[in-house]
Amino acid sequence: MAKKGKNRSFGSWAFLIGFVITIFFGLVGITDVIAWILVVLGLIIGFLNVSKKETKNFLFGSTVLVLVSALGSEAMKIIPIIGNVLNAFLLLFIPATIIVALKSVFELVKD
């Protein structure tokens, strides 16, 4: 994520804001509005924050994060706060992962 530019900067801010919102509202509780904000930030991250060169690493990391968060939130029902934080990560990273994966597939079929 070293490339600079307006879109890149906006995407980086979306990631940072999304991460902070994820942790904070994961701890205090996620409302429908916060859930939608996280989804929209995830879409922004997917569209603007991942370059072609970073796609492979992002998809690997985000896929692992989504899988671990999904399984972990189920396992952590005993500790609801941790389960909520993991569910918040899902709301942020699932849209970002889908967008980057789709961009990657379209790039493959374009050639």
C-alpha atoms as one frame of an Amber mdcrd trajectory, in Angstrom:
protein
   0.000   0.000   0.000   2.851   2.349  -0.805   1.346   4.016  -3.867   0.151
   7.590  -3.350  -2.739   9.451  -4.951  -6.166  10.848  -4.148  -8.030   7.543
  -4.431  -5.271   5.729  -2.640  -5.297   8.176   0.234  -9.086   7.994   0.492
  -8.928   4.192   0.489  -6.254   4.228   3.190  -8.396   6.505   5.337 -11.394
   4.230   4.727  -9.341   1.293   5.978  -8.146   3.141   9.079 -11.613   4.494
   9.905 -13.160   1.081   9.262 -10.659  -0.612  11.529 -11.282   1.852  14.378
 -15.071   1.596  13.962 -14.787  -2.190  13.874 -12.940  -2.366  17.170 -14.969
   0.333  18.932 -18.444  -0.792  17.895 -17.469  -4.419  18.188 -16.862  -3.687
  21.862 -19.944  -1.527  22.492 -22.402  -3.106  20.063 -23.158  -2.977  16.365
 -26.321  -1.263  15.145 -27.805  -1.584  11.661 -26.408   1.821  10.710 -22.887
   0.880  11.859 -23.161  -2.418   9.982 -23.986  -0.551   6.768 -21.150   1.931
   7.360 -18.707  -0.979   7.729 -20.002  -2.611   4.539 -19.654   0.646   2.577
 -16.142   1.203   3.961 -15.300  -2.375   2.942 -16.465  -1.643  -0.598 -14.347
   1.529  -0.676 -11.334  -0.421   0.561 -11.854  -3.057  -2.123 -12.263  -0.542
  -4.933  -9.661   2.044  -3.974  -7.088   0.643  -1.595  -5.675  -2.483  -3.221
  -3.410  -2.175  -6.240  -2.999  -4.873  -8.868   0.384  -5.752  -7.369  -1.100
  -6.184  -3.872  -4.098  -8.276  -4.930  -2.601 -11.683  -4.179  -1.380 -10.716
  -0.702  -4.613  -8.908   0.125  -6.755 -11.849  -0.968  -4.677 -14.281   1.044
  -4.726 -12.138   4.192  -8.355 -11.092   3.938  -9.533 -14.628   3.196  -7.742
 -15.937   6.262  -9.158 -13.063   8.327 -12.703 -13.744   7.087 -12.437 -17.483
   7.774 -10.921 -17.053  11.222 -13.399 -14.305  12.120 -16.350 -16.408  10.997
 -15.212 -19.497  12.855 -13.949 -17.489  15.807 -17.161 -15.519  16.263 -19.048
 -18.803  16.502 -16.544 -20.244  18.962 -16.429 -17.045  20.994 -20.129 -16.905
  21.757 -19.022 -17.659  25.289 -17.224 -14.268  25.315 -19.708 -12.037  23.452
 -17.445  -8.980  23.166 -14.814 -10.901  21.196 -17.513 -12.476  19.029 -18.914
  -8.996  18.297 -15.502  -7.666  17.271 -14.965 -10.643  14.964 -18.421 -10.139
  13.430 -17.560  -6.477  12.869 -14.388  -7.574  11.041 -16.590  -9.715   8.813
 -18.768  -6.723   7.957 -15.675  -4.772   6.882 -13.632  -7.474   5.158 -16.209
  -9.575   3.330 -17.161  -6.753   0.908 -13.517  -5.737   0.434 -12.498  -9.333
  -0.270 -15.333  -9.869  -2.744 -14.515  -6.679  -4.664 -10.787  -7.453  -4.868
 -11.503 -11.058  -5.898 -13.885  -9.879  -8.637 -11.343  -7.319  -9.859  -8.758
 -10.106  -9.964 -11.026 -12.425 -11.947 -11.922  -9.683 -14.423  -8.226  -8.937
 -14.836  -7.571 -12.603 -15.607 -10.299 -12.929 -18.215  -9.407  -9.596 -19.818
  -6.127 -10.969 -21.184
